[in-house]
């Protein structure tokens, strides 16, 4: 019950009874007075009391009729009623009990006895209401547990599973008989590090709750992403009694996020970084080169004869040629290097952590060689080559936009000199020079 003071409604047409009871009870309870049955029903309906003291013998509407009407009202029928009566015959008591009376106060009554009986009845009523409330909460919790769309798992203090709901089985593939006594770590996918779980448990045991995302492994082996909330349930001594975890499957959302990220940062045709991601990689490459005191080569590539391939064989063949060119170039690079397609038949290669200015030549000549090899696209024999412009950082100590522009200028010089070759940008003359 959520009231600080319980309320008693006294329905009695005798002023002396009202005064006597009111003075005896007002220090502990909130008292409300009605001098007729009709007024008593009106007050009870407006703000239901916790107990009604009801005189049986009243004009117009006696106590029995008032009690009968109270018990017919769903909002009032559970309010305990104590009859106040001067009658002491068995028939009167049986009639009142049949109407739902909880107790009797005989006139003239001793106030101490009356107060004890009222206290005891209200104490029992408080306990009854708390029990009803607890039962309702348990039913609500059971309904949430059984019918929640989210998976729910309950473990004991040793983190051994003691119950799961149907959604848990639907999401994970495991039935309850397979999970009882198991540790939830049986679902771990290996996608998160030991440090991740250590941080999770440290936060959980300190704050008694944790929220986050991670990947789990389904019974059939496939991975799925979850958004999970874990709570610690402690006993009266502060010891961990249970853990309760609620999680939802967010695999579709995560997949959609990955797709959006791929669209934003990767070339749709070849799958390599696009111009946006290249800008980020180039900025990181500059910072890494300065930090490691090494050399970075930025290479601008443009395919020779690609327009003729599109004109002769069509754009489908041209697209397949770009894909195979990407694969061949990638095979010439290290894991730390970056290949980006920035549009049409133009590519950019970042060669990182070079030990000397001339180390880039090995990779560039390898690219020239593999792209000179004939291509077989849809039974068509195709021969192309590539022109490459190169600039070095920090020898060419400019920002990323200037580096790209200088490599592009060097590539055009390679075209002008006959294609199928590379040129290094001359930082001294600010113009490309034949290497």
C-alpha positions in Angstrom: 0.0 0.0 0.0 1.4 3.3 -1.0 -0.3 5.6 1.6 1.6 7.0 4.6 -1.6 7.0 6.7 -4.4 4.5 6.2 -7.9 6.0 5.9 -11.0 4.9 7.8 -14.5 5.9 6.8 -17.0 6.0 9.7 -20.6 5.8 8.6 -22.8 6.4 11.7 -25.7 8.7 12.4 -24.9 8.9 16.1 -22.6 11.9 16.9 -21.3 10.3 20.2 -20.1 7.2 18.4 -18.4 9.3 15.7 -16.7 11.5 18.3 -15.6 8.6 20.4 -14.1 6.5 17.5 -12.7 9.6 15.8 -10.7 10.7 18.8 -9.4 7.2 19.5 -8.2 6.7 15.9 -7.2 10.1 14.5 -3.7 10.0 15.8 -2.8 6.9 13.7 -5.3 7.1 10.8 -6.9 9.6 8.5 -10.6 9.7 9.5 -13.5 10.5 7.2 -17.1 11.0 8.5 -20.5 10.2 7.0 -23.7 10.6 8.9 -25.9 8.6 6.5 -25.6 5.5 4.3 -26.1 7.5 1.2 -23.3 10.0 2.1 -21.1 7.1 3.0 -21.4 5.4 -0.4 -20.8 8.7 -2.1 -17.5 9.3 -0.1 -16.4 5.7 -0.6 -16.8 6.0 -4.4 -15.0 9.3 -4.6 -11.9 8.1 -2.7 -12.0 4.5 -1.4 -10.9 4.1 2.2 -8.9 1.3 3.6 -11.5 0.4 6.2 -15.2 1.2 6.8 -16.8 1.3 10.3 -20.5 0.9 9.5 -23.4 1.3 11.9 -26.2 -1.2 11.3 -29.1 0.8 12.6 -29.5 4.0 10.6 -32.6 5.7 9.1 -33.4 5.7 5.4 -30.6 3.2 4.5 -29.4 0.8 7.2 -25.9 -0.7 7.4 -26.9 -4.0 5.8 -28.1 -2.2 2.7 -24.9 0.0 2.6 -22.7 -3.1 2.9 -24.7 -4.9 0.2 -24.2 -2.0 -2.2 -20.5 -1.8 -1.4 -20.0 -5.5 -2.2 -21.8 -5.1 -5.5 -19.3 -2.4 -6.6 -16.1 -3.9 -8.1 -14.1 -0.9 -7.0 -15.3 -1.1 -3.4 -16.1 -4.8 -2.7 -12.7 -5.6 -1.2 -12.7 -2.9 1.4 -13.1 -4.6 4.8 -16.3 -3.5 6.8 -16.6 -3.6 10.6 -20.2 -3.4 11.7 -21.1 -1.2 14.8 -24.2 -2.6 16.5 -26.0 -2.8 19.7 -27.6 -6.0 18.6 -26.0 -9.2 19.8 -28.3 -11.9 18.6 -27.0 -14.7 16.3 -29.4 -13.9 13.5 -28.0 -10.4 13.1 -24.4 -11.6 13.1 -25.1 -14.3 10.5 -26.9 -11.8 8.3 -24.0 -9.4 8.5 -21.4 -12.0 7.8 -23.4 -13.2 4.8 -23.2 -9.7 3.5 -19.4 -9.7 3.8 -18.7 -8.1 7.2 -15.2 -8.6 8.4 -15.9 -8.0 12.2 -18.2 -6.5 14.8 -17.9 -3.8 17.4 -20.6 -4.1 20.1 -22.2 -1.0 21.6 -21.3 0.2 24.0 -17.7 -0.7 23.1 -14.5 -0.4 25.0 -12.2 1.9 23.0 -9.0 0.0 23.6 -10.5 -3.3 22.4 -12.0 -1.5 19.4 -8.7 0.0 18.5 -6.8 -3.3 18.8 -9.4 -5.1 16.6 -9.2 -2.2 14.0 -5.3 -2.3 14.1 -5.3 -6.1 13.7 -7.7 -6.0 10.8 -5.9 -3.3 9.0 -2.6 -5.1 9.4 -4.1 -8.2 7.9 -5.6 -6.1 5.1 -2.2 -4.6 4.4 -0.6 -8.0 4.2 -3.4 -9.2 2.0 -3.0 -6.3 -0.4 0.8 -6.8 -0.5 0.3 -10.5 -1.3 -2.2 -9.6 -4.1 0.3 -7.1 -5.4 3.2 -9.6 -5.3 1.0 -12.2 -7.1 0.1 -9.7 -9.7 3.8 -8.7 -10.2 4.7 -12.3 -10.4 2.1 -12.9 -13.1 3.2 -9.8 -14.9 6.8 -10.9 -14.8 5.9 -14.4 -15.9 3.9 -12.9 -18.8 6.8 -10.7 -19.8 9.2 -13.7 -19.5 7.1 -16.0 -21.6 5.8 -13.7 -24.3 8.6 -11.2 -24.7 10.0 -11.0 -28.2 13.5 -10.5 -26.6 15.5 -13.4 -25.4 15.7 -13.7 -21.6 18.2 -15.8 -19.6 18.4 -16.1 -15.8 21.5 -17.5 -14.1 22.4 -18.2 -10.5 25.2 -16.5 -8.6 27.7 -18.8 -10.2 26.4 -17.7 -13.7 24.9 -21.1 -14.4 21.7 -20.9 -16.4 18.5 -21.8 -14.5 15.9 -20.6 -16.9 15.4 -19.2 -20.5 12.3 -18.1 -22.4 11.0 -19.2 -25.8 12.5 -16.2 -27.5 16.0 -17.3 -26.2 15.5 -20.6 -28.0 14.2 -19.0 -31.1 17.2 -16.6 -31.4 20.0 -19.0 -30.3 18.6 -22.4 -31.4 19.1 -24.0 -28.0 16.3 -25.5 -26.0 16.0 -25.3 -22.2 17.1 -28.8 -21.6 20.3 -28.1 -23.4 21.0 -24.9 -21.5 20.2 -25.7 -17.8 23.4 -25.6 -15.8 25.4 -24.2 -18.7 27.4 -20.9 -18.7 26.1 -18.3 -21.2 29.6 -18.2 -22.6 28.6 -21.3 -24.6 27.2 -18.7 -27.0 30.4 -16.7 -27.5 31.4 -16.3 -31.1 35.1 -15.4 -30.7 34.5 -12.0 -32.3 35.1 -10.2 -29.0 38.4 -10.2 -27.2 39.1 -11.4 -23.7 39.6 -7.8 -22.8 36.1 -7.0 -23.9 34.5 -9.5 -21.6 36.8 -8.5 -18.7 35.6 -4.9 -19.1 32.0 -6.0 -19.2 32.2 -8.0 -16.0 34.1 -5.3 -14.2 31.5 -2.7 -15.1 28.6 -5.2 -14.3 29.8 -6.1 -10.9 30.5 -2.5 -10.0 27.3 -0.9 -11.3 24.9 -3.9 -11.2 24.0 -3.4 -14.8 25.6 -3.4 -18.3 24.4 -2.6 -21.8 26.1 -3.3 -25.0 26.4 -5.1 -28.3 28.3 -8.2 -29.3 28.2 -11.2 -31.6 27.1 -14.7 -30.5 27.1 -18.0 -32.2 23.9 -19.9 -33.0 23.6 -23.6 -32.4 23.9 -24.2 -36.1 27.1 -22.2 -36.2 26.1 -19.0 -37.9 26.9 -15.7 -36.1 24.3 -13.2 -34.9 24.5 -9.8 -33.3 22.7 -8.9 -30.1 21.9 -5.8 -28.1 22.0 -7.0 -24.5 21.1 -5.6 -21.1 22.4 -7.5 -18.0 21.3 -6.9 -14.4 22.7 -8.1 -11.1 20.2 -9.3 -8.5 21.6 -9.2 -5.0 20.2 -10.6 -1.7 19.7 -8.7 1.5 23.3 -9.2 2.4 24.5 -7.7 -0.9 25.7 -11.1 -2.3 25.0 -11.8 -5.9 21.9 -14.0 -6.1 21.1 -14.0 -9.8 22.0 -12.5 -13.2 19.2 -11.6 -15.6 20.1 -10.9 -19.3 17.7 -9.6 -21.9 18.8 -9.4 -25.5 17.4 -8.7 -29.0 18.7 -9.9 -32.3 20.1 -6.9 -34.2 21.8 -8.8 -37.0 19.7 -7.2 -39.7 20.5 -3.7 -38.4 24.2 -4.4 -38.1 24.2 -5.9 -41.6 22.4 -2.8 -42.9 25.0 -0.6 -41.2 27.8 -2.6 -42.8 26.1 -2.2 -46.2 25.7 1.5 -45.8 29.4 1.7 -44.7 30.4 -0.3 -47.7 28.4 2.1 -50.0 30.0 5.1 -48.3 33.6 4.0 -48.3 34.1 1.3 -51.0 33.8 1.2 -54.7 30.7 -0.6 -55.7 32.2 -2.3 -58.7 35.6 -3.5 -57.5 35.1 -3.5 -53.7 38.3 -1.5 -53.0 38.3 1.9 -51.1 36.7 4.8 -52.9 37.9 8.4 -53.0 36.3 9.1 -49.6 38.1 6.3 -47.8 41.3 7.1 -49.8 41.3 10.6 -48.3 41.2 9.1 -44.8 43.9 6.5 -45.6 46.1 9.2 -47.1 45.8 11.4 -44.0 46.7 8.4 -41.8 49.5 7.5 -44.2 51.1 10.9 -43.9 50.9 10.8 -40.1 52.3 7.3 -40.0 55.2 8.2 -42.3 56.1 11.2 -40.1 55.8 9.1 -36.9 57.9 6.2 -38.3 60.4 8.5 -40.2 59.9 6.4 -43.4 58.8 7.2 -46.9 55.4 6.9 -48.5 54.8 6.7 -52.3 51.5 7.9 -53.8 51.0 6.4 -57.2 48.3 7.6 -59.6 47.3 4.9 -62.2 45.4 5.3 -65.5 44.7 2.4 -67.8 46.0 2.8 -71.4 43.4 1.8 -74.0 40.5 1.3 -71.7 38.2 3.6 -73.7 38.8 1.5 -76.8 37.8 -1.7 -74.9 34.5 -0.1 -73.9 33.8 1.1 -77.4 34.7 -2.3 -79.0 33.4 -4.8 -76.5 30.8 -2.9 -74.4 30.7 -1.7 -70.8 30.0 -5.1 -69.3 33.3 -6.3 -70.6 34.9 -3.1 -69.5 33.6 -3.6 -66.0 34.9 -7.1 -65.8 38.3 -5.9 -67.1 38.3 -3.3 -64.2 37.6 -6.0 -61.7 40.4 -8.2 -63.0 42.8 -5.3 -63.1 42.0 -4.6 -59.5 42.8 -8.2 -58.6 46.1 -8.1 -60.4 47.2 -4.8 -58.8 46.2 -6.1 -55.4 48.4 -9.1 -55.9 51.4 -6.7 -56.3 50.8 -5.0 -52.9 51.5 -5.7 -49.3 48.8 -5.8 -46.6 49.8 -2.3 -45.3 49.4 -0.8 -48.7 46.1 0.7 -50.1 44.6 0.4 -53.5 41.7 2.7 -54.3 39.6 3.2 -57.4 38.7 6.9 -57.6 36.6 6.8 -60.8 36.5 5.3 -64.3 39.8 3.6 -65.1 41.8 5.6 -62.5 43.3 4.1 -59.5 45.5 5.3 -56.6 48.1 3.2 -54.7 49.6 4.1 -51.4 52.9 2.4 -50.6 53.6 2.8 -46.9 56.7 2.4 -44.6 59.3 2.4 -47.5 62.9 2.3 -46.2 64.3 4.3 -49.1 63.2 6.6 -51.9 63.7 4.0 -54.6 61.9 1.1 -52.9 58.6 2.0 -54.6 60.1 1.0 -58.0 59.7 -2.7 -57.2 56.0 -2.5 -56.7 55.4 -0.1 -59.6 57.3 -2.2 -62.1 55.4 -5.3 -60.9 52.1 -3.5 -61.6 53.3 -2.5 -65.1 54.3 -6.1 -65.8 51.0 -7.8 -64.6 48.8 -5.3 -66.5 50.7 -5.9 -69.7 49.8 -9.6 -69.6 46.8 -10.4 -71.9 43.3 -10.5 -70.4 40.7 -13.1 -71.4 37.2 -11.5 -70.8 34.2 -13.4 -72.1 36.3 -15.2 -74.7 37.7 -11.8 -75.8 41.5 -11.4 -75.9 42.3 -7.9 -74.6 45.6 -6.1 -74.2 46.1 -3.0 -72.3 48.8 -1.2 -70.2 48.9 1.4 -67.5 50.6 4.8 -67.0 51.7 5.6 -63.5 52.6 8.9 -61.9 54.5 8.8 -58.5 55.2 11.3 -55.8 57.0 10.7 -52.5 56.3 12.0 -49.1 58.0 13.6 -47.1 60.3 14.4 -50.0 57.3 16.2 -51.5 56.2 17.8 -48.2 52.7 18.9 -49.1 49.2 18.1 -48.0 47.1 15.2 -49.4 45.4 17.3 -52.1 48.7 18.5 -53.4 50.2 15.0 -53.4 47.3 13.7 -55.4 47.5 16.5 -57.9 51.3 16.1 -58.3 50.9 12.3 -58.8 48.2 13.0 -61.4 50.5 15.4 -63.2 53.3 12.9 -63.3 50.8 10.3 -64.7 50.0 12.6 -67.6 53.7 13.0 -68.4 53.9 9.2 -68.5 51.0 9.2 -71.1 52.7 11.8 -73.1 56.0 9.9 -73.1 54.4 6.9 -74.7 52.4 5.2 -72.0 53.1 1.8 -70.3 55.6 3.5 -68.0 55.9 5.5 -64.7 57.2 8.9 -63.9 58.3 10.5 -60.6 57.2 14.0 -59.8 60.2 16.4 -59.6 59.8 18.4 -56.3 62.6 20.7 -57.3 61.2 22.0 -60.6 57.5 21.5 -59.4 56.9 19.6 -62.6 57.0 15.9 -63.5 60.3 14.5 -64.7 61.0 11.3 -66.6 62.4 8.7 -64.3 
